[in-house]
């Protein structure tokens, strides 16, 4: 039986409001390619190692002690196609200029996206790491949550909830030429799109 003080604390906790987490902390990968994975995430996130051994790597790019952890496990099989699992993790940039500037930086290092798409609420670039985990870099297309939410209830989203592919090189050229970022982020009109275009394996 719990002690009276413990029982009272448990009873008190039952009546408290549910509290969501304060923030997202980190993601952890297991791999048999720890060097390649570590190098890739250092490059794409412009991160550095807070801790690094042959077994475990902690990477960070801000005040958090680690945002990505990579665990070395020998002899892992390749990811099979057509199984349930995590589709992708996503990171937001502050502006279209930052998103596309990072695209150019990575392109010069031989890292190119598998898919570039304007979803409507976001303009997004999807990459695959050395183990074929998918990583999205995005920028919000609207200045407010209300505007983004309204898009989900629009006819355009009902017709095409996936998005419209775009050429990141062409879009960056237009941005550098002085076209308005807000206008460039508006999703073009399109017909229906099938889920097969999002690269589900």
N, C-alpha and C positions, 0 to 999 in steps of 0.2 A: 504494500500500500504506500502511495506517495505521502511524504510528510505534509502536514497541514499547509505550510508556507508554499511548498511546491504545488500542491493541489490547487491552492488559491491562484497561483500564478498561471497554471494551465487553464483554469476556468476563466480567468481574466483575458488570456490570449484568445480564447474562443470567440470573444465578443468584440475584438478589435477589427478595424477595417483591413481588408487584404491589401498588402503593400507590394507593388511591382518592384522589380530590381531598379537600382539607381542608374545603372548604365551597363552597356555591354562591355565585358572585360577582355576576353581573348578567344581565339580558336586554336585547336590543337590538331595537328596532322601526324599520323604514323606513316612511315615511309622506309623503303630500302635505298632511297636516293638522297640521303640527308645533305650531302654537299650541294647537289644540284638544286634541291628544294630551298635550302638556306640562301644560296646565291640568287635564285629567282625572286624570292620574297624580299630580300634586301634591295634588289633592283627595282621591282615594280612598286614597292611601298616606300622607297627611299628610306629604308629602315637600317638600324644597326643592332648588333648583338649585345644584349644586356648580360647574357650568359651563353657560353658556347663550348661544348665538348663533342666528342665523337658519337655520343649517345643522345644528347639533348641540346636543343638550341632555343633560346628565348630571344625574340626580336621585338623591338619597339620603335615607334616613330613619333612618340609624344611623351607626356608626363607619366603614362602608365608603365610599370616595370616590364610588362610584356603584353603585346597584342597578338602575336603569333608564336606558338610553340611547335617545334618539330621534333618528333621522337623517332630515333633510329631503331628499326626492327628488321633483322636480316631475313631474307627469303620470302618477302611478301609477294603474293600473286598480283598480276595486273588487275585493274578494275574491269569486271565484265560488263558488257553492254546489256541494257534492258533489265536492270534490277533497281529496286527501290533504294533511295539514298538522298543525300544532300544534293540539290541541284546546283547551287552556287552561293558564295558569300559576296556581299556588296559593300563598296566604300564610296562615300560621297565626296565630290570636290565642291569648292565654293563657287566656281564660275565655269562657264563653257571654255573660257580661255585657259584656265588651269587644267581642265579635263583634256583638251586637245593638245596643249603644250606637253602634258605628260605622255600623251599618245606619241608625239613626235620624238620625245626623249627615248621612249621604249623602242620605237621603230628603228631608231639609229643603233640600238643594241641588238637588233634582230628579234625583238619580241613584238608580235603583232596580234591584234584581236582576231578571234574566230568569227565575231559577229558585231556589227555596229548597227544600233537600232534606236529610233526615237519611239519610246513607248507611249508618249503623250505626257504623263506626269514627269518623266525623266528622259534625258538623252544618255544613252548607255553604250559602253564598250565592254565586250565579254572576252576574257582571256582564258587560257588553260595553262596550269602550272605543269611541271615535269611529270607529275603523277596523274595528269588530266583532270584535276579538280578545277572547277570553273570559278573565276573571280570576275565580278562586275565592278567597273568604275563608272560612276554616274554623276550627273548634275541635275538638280531640280529645275524643271522647266517653268515653274510658277513661283511667284514671290511669296504666296501665302498658302497655308494648308487648305483654306476654304476653296481657293481656285483649283488646286490639284484634285481635291475631293469632287468638285463639280464635274471635272472631266470624266470621272468614273461613271457618272450618270448621263453622259452625253450620248447622242446618236453615234458619233464617231467611235466611241469606245464599244458600244453595243455591236457595231458592224465589225470592228477589228480591235479586239482586246489585247493583241500581241504587240503590234507596232509596225513602223515603217523603216526598212533598212536605209542607211545613208552612207555616203562616202566620206570618211573622216578627213581625208586630204582636201577634198573640195570644200568641205564645210570650214576647215581651218583657213583656207585661202580667202574665203568670203569674210570670215571674222577679221583677219588681218587687213583686209581691204577696207574695213570700216563699217561693214553692215552691222545693224543693231543686234546685240546678243539676244535680247528678248524675242525679236522676230525670228532669228535663226533657230531658236529652241522650239518654236511652235511646230507641232507635228503636221506634216503635209496631209492632205486628203488622200484617202486610199480606199480600196475595196476590202473584202474579207481577207483574213490571214489565218492559215492553219497552224496548229501548235507544232507541226513538224519542222518549222523554220527555226525553232529555238534550240535545236541541237540536243534534244533529249536522246540519250544513248540507250 
